[in-house]
Amino acid sequence: MEREKLEKKLHEIYEILKIKYKNEKEIGVLSGLSGISLFFFYYSKVFNSNKSLLTGINILESCESIINKENFKNTFCSGLGGFGWVLEHLSSEGFLEPDNCLPVEVEDYLYDIMMFEMSKGNYDFLHGSLGYAFYFLKRRKNPENSNNDRDRYNLILFEFISLLEKSATIIDENNIKWDSIILSRNNKTKEVYNLGLSHGVPSIIRFLTKLCEIEEFEMTSKKLLQKTVNYLIQFKNDSNNKISLYPHWIDNGKNEPIKGGRLAWCYGDLGIGVSLWYASKVLNDSGLKKESLNILEHSSKRRDYTETYVKDAGVCHGSFGNAIIFQRMFKETGSPIFKKATKFWINDGLSRSDYKNGYAGFMQINNEGNTYTDLSLLEGISGIGLSIMIYLTKSNDKWDECLLIS
């Protein structure tokens, strides 16, 4: 019965996306057309649908048309960096031929943007330099690279790491941190040390762990990784009445008051737990591994709204984002705790598809309580659909790498 409901919902999402995607103007992976295309490619795989495959290809061609008109954003989230990542991912998964990639002159343009953002201290994953570096890292790992290509990407990544290290605030020989600018509730900018996976220190940790997988970068990356982890873990809340274990950010060296932050991908314990899990594997640190599992197991027990603050179903800060994190951790560990949590959040997300004016019944809810429809991977129905597919197939598909989960 559960499978029938989920498959029915997938087909509803498919029917809406194949019409509505034409209204989308951005090209990025998380908030744009290329991310929507991932739904169609994976739908074609799950249901053996040539029509869906062709739609995915058509969407990518629409992205190219937007680029040719020079009417696009640059970022990983909404723009060219994310589009490039999607091409690499689809090629690595066999959906596209290996030569479907960004041309060198476009990569040179992304390199210049990446360096400009680093010069401003903007390391943000979604909207800053880290997103561009993440694309170059994906490109570096392409097995079709020539030696010259590999050397070129190595130089780009070494330069980025050097600038990333220089931009850090050194606390002592064992601790480093990076500052961020956020918009406070009174609409004023505020300088903090961000602990969200979407914009903060955990995203740097995930990037460094991935760099460690490449022999040339292992030594340099591990040193930075260890110092970054050391900084992060000191802010755990060990009080007996804890709901959230970590704050969303550190303000002037002090913890943000923990009042029970939303259980979500973007901010909070789930993103921190995942980033520390992968760091523990790279650093071969059993203590850190135990700590990461404690964080995630604690998070799995948060079910009531008064402890989760989950309002909608989307990936960024909703039910299906929680589901795919627990699903990934079940694949990593085999723990029944994470399997049960996955099932809970899948069903919770499905229960939120009862809006008459929603896309397949889904609406997103903003901080002011207003509802809106969304197609994107990050907040909308394409991300919900991808989450359902990875749950139904029990596959090890790694499209969630664009969220730093795999």
Rosetta blueprint (number, residue, H / E / L):
1 M L
2 E H
3 R H
4 E H
5 K H
6 L H
7 E H
8 K H
9 K H
10 L H
11 H H
12 E H
13 I H
14 Y H
15 E H
16 I H
17 L H
18 K H
19 I H
20 K H
21 Y H
22 K H
23 N H
24 E L
25 K L
26 E L
27 I L
28 G L
29 V L
30 L L
31 S L
32 G L
33 L H
34 S H
35 G H
36 I H
37 S H
38 L H
39 F H
40 F H
41 F H
42 Y H
43 Y H
44 S H
45 K H
46 V H
47 F H
48 N L
49 S L
50 N H
51 K H
52 S H
53 L H
54 L H
55 T H
56 G H
57 I H
58 N H
59 I H
60 L H
61 E H
62 S H
63 C H
64 E H
65 S H
66 I H
67 I H
68 N H
69 K L
70 E L
71 N L
72 F L
73 K L
74 N L
75 T L
76 F L
77 C L
78 S L
79 G L
80 L H
81 G H
82 G H
83 F H
84 G H
85 W H
86 V H
87 L H
88 E H
89 H H
90 L H
91 S H
92 S H
93 E L
94 G L
95 F L
96 L L
97 E L
98 P L
99 D L
100 N L
101 C L
102 L L
103 P L
104 V H
105 E H
106 V H
107 E H
108 D H
109 Y H
110 L H
111 Y H
112 D H
113 I H
114 M H
115 M H
116 F H
117 E H
118 M H
119 S H
120 K L
121 G L
122 N L
123 Y L
124 D L
125 F L
126 L L
127 H L
128 G L
129 S H
130 L H
131 G H
132 Y H
133 A H
134 F H
135 Y H
136 F H
137 L H
138 K H
139 R H
140 R H
141 K L
142 N L
143 P L
144 E L
145 N L
146 S L
147 N H
148 N H
149 D H
150 R H
151 D H
152 R H
153 Y H
154 N H
155 L H
156 I H
157 L H
158 F H
159 E H
160 F H
161 I H
162 S H
163 L H
164 L H
165 E H
166 K H
167 S H
168 A L
169 T E
170 I E
171 I E
172 D E
173 E L
174 N L
175 N E
176 I E
177 K E
178 W L
179 D L
180 S E
181 I E
182 I E
183 L E
184 S L
185 R L
186 N L
187 N L
188 K L
189 T E
190 K E
191 E E
192 V E
193 Y E
194 N E
195 L L
196 G L
197 L L
198 S L
199 H L
200 G L
201 V H
202 P H
203 S H
204 I H
205 I H
206 R H
207 F H
208 L H
209 T H
210 K H
211 L H
212 C L
213 E L
214 I L
215 E H
216 E H
217 F H
218 E H
219 M H
220 T H
221 S H
222 K H
223 K H
224 L H
225 L H
226 Q H
227 K H
228 T H
229 V H
230 N H
231 Y H
232 L H
233 I H
234 Q L
235 F L
236 K L
237 N L
238 D L
239 S L
240 N L
241 N L
242 K L
243 I L
244 S L
245 L L
246 Y L
247 P L
248 H L
249 W E
250 I E
251 D E
252 N L
253 G L
254 K E
255 N E
256 E L
257 P L
258 I L
259 K L
260 G L
261 G L
262 R L
263 L L
264 A L
265 W L
266 C L
267 Y L
268 G L
269 D H
270 L H
271 G H
272 I H
273 G H
274 V H
275 S H
276 L H
277 W H
278 Y H
279 A H
280 S H
281 K H
282 V H
283 L H
284 N L
285 D L
286 S H
287 G H
288 L H
289 K H
290 K H
291 E H
292 S H
293 L H
294 N H
295 I H
296 L H
297 E H
298 H H
299 S H
300 S H
301 K L
302 R L
303 R L
304 D L
305 Y H
306 T H
307 E H
308 T H
309 Y L
310 V L
311 K L
312 D L
313 A L
314 G L
315 V L
316 C L
317 H L
318 G L
319 S H
320 F H
321 G H
322 N H
323 A H
324 I H
325 I H
326 F H
327 Q H
328 R H
329 M H
330 F H
331 K H
332 E H
333 T H
334 G L
335 S L
336 P H
337 I H
338 F H
339 K H
340 K H
341 A H
342 T H
343 K H
344 F H
345 W H
346 I H
347 N H
348 D H
349 G H
350 L H
351 S H
352 R L
353 S L
354 D L
355 Y L
356 K L
357 N L
358 G L
359 Y E
360 A L
361 G L
362 F E
363 M L
364 Q E
365 I E
366 N L
367 N L
368 E L
369 G L
370 N L
371 T E
372 Y E
373 T L
374 D L
375 L L
376 S L
377 L L
378 L L
379 E L
380 G L
381 I H
382 S H
383 G H
384 I H
385 G H
386 L H
387 S H
388 I H
389 M H
390 I H
391 Y H
392 L H
393 T H
394 K L
395 S L
396 N L
397 D L
398 K L
399 W H
400 D H
401 E H
402 C H
403 L H
404 L L
405 I L
406 S L
